[in-house]
Amino acid sequence: MARRGRKYREAVEGYDKSEARNFQDAVSLLKSFPRRGFDESVELSFNLGIDGRQADQTLRGTVMLPHGTGKEVRVVVVTQGELEVEANEAGADHVGGATLIERIQGGWLDFDLVIASPDMMGQVGKLGRILGPRGMMPNPKTGTVTREIGPAVAQAKAGRIEFRADSKSGNSAQAPIGRLSFEDQALVENASAFSDAIVRNRPAATKGQYIRKLIMSTTMGPGVRVDPSAMAA
C-alpha cells in the first residue's frame, strides 16, 4: 500500500474515524483538515444494500445540485438540423453529427458529457465501447437522449449530475457535490439533494437496509462517516 502524505496523516490523526456525523458536522470537519494547494472536490459516496447484477435492482438517475459542482462541464451534443442551432444557443461546447462521431471514434475525448437526439442514436451506438466504460453513453433514463436539447444542455451546465450503482460491485454510488471553497451550507444542501435522489430512486425490489454506509471526502483527504439517519438534518 502506498504511503500516505503528511497532510493526509495529520487529518486522520485529528478525528475519530468510527464516529458518524450529520452533514453539517462532516463538512466542518473536512474544512478543518490541512489544505492542499488547489480547491479540492467534495464527494459523497453511498454503499447500498442492492444487487446491481439483478435487472430489477439497478440504480441510475440524475439530480440538480442547487449550488452546482463548481466544475465547468464540457458538453458534446450529437444531433442534426435545427437542434444543432438550439444546442449552440444553449451553450454546448461541441455540436455535430456524423463528423463528430468519427472524431470521437478517432480517440478525441476532451469532454465530460454527451447528449444526443433520438434520431442520432443509431449512429451514436458505434461509440458504445468508447463511451460506455467511461459512463458517458447517452441514455434516456438520465435525460441525455432527448429532443429537448436546449434544456438538457442548460441543466448540465448549471449543475446536474448523473449517478449510478457501480456495475462491478453493484452496491456503490458516488458523485461530486461541490468544492471545498463552497460555503458550508451550500455543501450541506448539495449533499441533501443528492441523498434525496438516492432515496427516491431506491429500486422497488430492494429489501432490508438500503443505505449501509455513507462517506463524505475530498479529492485527497480521508473519508468522514455520515449517519444515514441524520441526512435530513
ABEGO torsion letter per residue (X at the ends): XBBBBAAAAAAAAABBAABBBBAAAAAAAAAABBBBABBBBBBBBBBBBBBAABAAABBBBBBBBAAEAGBBBBBBBBBBEAAAAAAAAAGBABBEBAAAAAAAAAGBABBABBBBBAAAAAAAAAAAAAAAAAGABBBAAAGABBABAAAAAAAAAAGBBBBBBBAAAGABBBBBAEBAABBAAAAAAAAAAAAAAAAAABBAABBEBABABBBBBBAABBBBBBBAAAAAX
